[in-house]
Amino acid sequence: MSDPVEDIEIRLLLEALYQRYHYDFRKYSQASVRRRLRQAREQLGFANFSTMQERLLHDPAMLPRLLGYLTVQVSEMFRDPSFFRAIREKVVPHLRTYPSLKVWIAGCSAGEELYSFVILFREEGLEDRTLFYATDISQDALDLASRGIYSLDRIRTFTENHRASGGKSSLSDYYSTAYGNAVFDKSLRDRVVFSDHSLVTDAVFSEMHLISCRNVLIYFDRELQDRAIGLFRDSLIRGGFLGLGAKENIRFSAYADAFGDFVRQEKIYRKREG
């Protein structure tokens, strides 16, 4: 049951976060935000959200710690293999027709999805003509993504996903092992631009041929979902592709008419030509 005082404290905390640091979580799903803030309050040892807000306002070192709770940094390489198989078999043939390509991985987290796309494009012979933009609201997440280091106990799942996605090589071709970790080859980052970007407040990335933003919109309320989808519409070329997560869709968006279903079951859409 919601506590009225706690609700006030959370609203004030989110407002302070926006006014002080320009990170805007005010339109995120409130149930998700409340759950994550409660976890942060307990694990960081605050008696209430008011004391957390005071620390946030006066100690900048608190910001990355709080963002670590508010942003989702857990994913898998080739997560939902059928999605990547559809990209490989249905989308890539269209992308081959362009002399150069731009791909935006929005909400890249620790980089698992980014490396999935780079590996797929390398296997399909498109990497050399593609520039990848990997963005996230969290600088800590971007730092992790730029290192490309993952625990070895996750590699079995990554490998199975890669195989199921139609991988044309062995995933082990792309990493070396050291000290219990898999270190992905730095050449996979040769054509990657890492950038801090918020879907809540920042502007478009223009002339994109493919945008993948998977399992991010589920944390937004309807107004913020519309803003993000409008951003993707304005960032894509005519005929460009948009991939969303399995539990996301644009059916009820104000911008739904700008897109047509391309691979409906995999939540892959195509921007209309008109």
N, C-alpha and C positions, 0 to 999 in steps of 0.2 A: 504493500500500500504506500502511496506517495506521501511524503512528509512535506507540508506546506512551507515550513521554514527551510528545509533542505532544498526544495525547488527554488526558493528565492536565492539561496546561497549559490546554487549551480548557475542560475541565470547571471548573477553578478560576477561569478568567476569567469564564465565564458565571455562576458562583456569586457572584463579586465584583460583577458588574453587577447581579445581583438584590439582594444584601444592601445595596449602597451606594445604588442609585438606583431599586430596585423595578421594573426592567424584566426580565421573565422570558423568556429564550430557551432555558431548559434543556430544554424539551419540544419544541422545534422540530426538524424533520428534521435530523439530525446531518450528513448529507452536504452539505446546502445551507449550514448554519452553518459547517462547516469550510471550504468553498470561499470563502465571503464573508469569513471571518476571515483566511484566507491572503492574499486580495487586499488587505484592510485593512493587514495587517502589512507587506506589500511596499510598498504605495503610501505609507504613513505612515512608513516607514523604521525599523521596529522589528526588532531582531535575532531576537527570539523573542516568544512570547505572554506570558511571565513579565514582561518589561519593559513590554509593553503593559498588563498588569494593574496594575502599579505606577503607571503614569501615570494610568490610569483611576481608581484609588482616591484619588489625591492631587491630580488636576487636573480639576475639573468641566468645563472647556472641552473635554475629550476626549470627553465623552459624546455630544454631537450629531454629532461626526465619526464615531464608531463606529456610531451608529444609522443614519447615512447608508449604511453598508455592509450592515447587518443587515436593513434594511427595504427593500422594493421600491418605487421611486418612478417607475416607467416604465409608462405606459398609453397609451390612445388614447381620444378621444371616440367614443362609439357603437361601442366595440370589440365584435367579433362582432355585426354588424348584425342577424342573424336573432334574436338574443336580444332586442334592443330592439324589433324588429318584433313578436315574440310578446308582450312587455309591452304594446305599443300595442294590438294586436288582440285579445289574449286576457285580459289582466289588467285593463287600464283599464276595460272595460265593467263589471266587478265593483266597481272602486273608485268609479265614478260614483255608486253607490248610497249612499255615505256622505256626510254633511254636512261632515265635516272628516276630514283624513287626516294620518297621520304616516309618514314614510319615513326609514329609516335606511340610510345608505351606510357600511358598516363597512369600515375599511381604505381610506379615500378617496384616499390617496396625494396627488398634486399636484392633484386635483380634476377630472380629465377625466371620470370616471364621474358625479360629482355634477352637473356642468353638462349632461351628456347627459340625465340624468333631469329636471332643471329645465326644459330646453328641451322635452323630450317632453311634460311635464305642462303647460307653457304652450301648446303646440300643441293639446293635447287639452282645454284649458279647465279644468284641475284645479289649476293653480299657486296660485291665490288661496285655495284651501281647504286647502292642504298646508303642513305644516311639515317641513322636511328637516333631518335630523341627519347631519352629516358628521364622522366620527371617524377618528382614526389614532393610532398609538402615537408618531409622530414630530411634534414641534412644528414642525420645519422644513417637513415636508410640509404641515401645516395652514396655515402661513404662505403657502406657494406657492399652495395651493388658494384661500385667501381673497383672493389678488390676481388670479387668473384671467388670467394672462399666459402665452402660449405662443408659441414660435418660429413664424414664418410658414412655415418649411419643413415644418411638421407639418400645416398647415391643409388641404392638398390631401387627405391621408388622412382627416382629420376630416370634411371635406365629402363625400367619397365614402361614408364610413360612414353619415353622417347621411341621405344620399339613399337608400342601400340599406336603412336601417332604417324607411323609410316616412315620412321627414320631410315636413312639410306647408308648409315655407317654405324660404328659402335660409339656410344657416348664416351667411352674411355679414350677415344682419339682426341678429345678436346680438353682433357685435364690430366694433371699429374697429382700424385699423393705425397703428403708430408705431414708428419705429426698428427695423424688422425683426421686430416682434412683433405678434401679434393680442391685443388687450385686450378681454376679454369684458365686456359691459355690467354695471355694478354692480347694476342692478335684478334680475339673476339671483340675487343673494345676499340679496335683501330678506327671504326666508323661510327662510334657512339658519342653523342653529346649528352652529358649528364647536367641536369638543370633543376634548380629549386622552382617549383611551379605549383600554384594552388588553383584548383578548379573552381574555388569559391570566389576568388578576387582577381585572378590574373587574366591576361588577354589570350588571344588565339595564337596557335602555331600555324602559320599559313602554308598552303599548297601541300597538304599531306595526302598521300595515296592510301594509307592504311592507318587507322587508329585502333589501338587495343586498350580498353579500359575495363578490366574484368574484376568484379567483386569489390568495386569501390562505391558505385551508386546505391547499393543496398544500405549504406550507412547515411545517406542523405535523405532529407525530407523531400516532398514533391517539388517545392519551389526550387530547391538547389539542384535536384535532378534535371529540371527543365533548363536551368542555367548551364549545366554541364553539357547537356545534349545540344543546346544551341551553340555552345562553344565548339563542339565537334562538327556540327553542320558548317559553321563558318570557317573551320580549319581545313576541311576536306575539299579536294578538287571535285568537280562534277564527275560522278561515277566512282568516287572513292569509297572505301570500305570501312565499316565500323564494327568492331567485335566487342560484345558485352559478356558478362558472366552468366552462368546457367540460370540464376534466379533473377536476372535483370531483363528488362525489355523497354521498348520505347512506345508501346501501344497507347499509353495514356498521356504521353508527353505532348506539350504544346507544339513540338516540332516533329511529331510523328509523320506528318505528310511529306516531310523533306526526304524521307527514307523509304525504301522498299525492302521487303524481306529478300535476302539472297540465299542464305542457308538457314531457314527458320528454326530448325531444331537445335542449331548450334548458336543461335543469337548473333548471327552475322548479317549485317544490313548493308545496303548500298545506297549512297546518296543519289537522289534522282537527278537526271540531266537538266531538268527545267529549272 
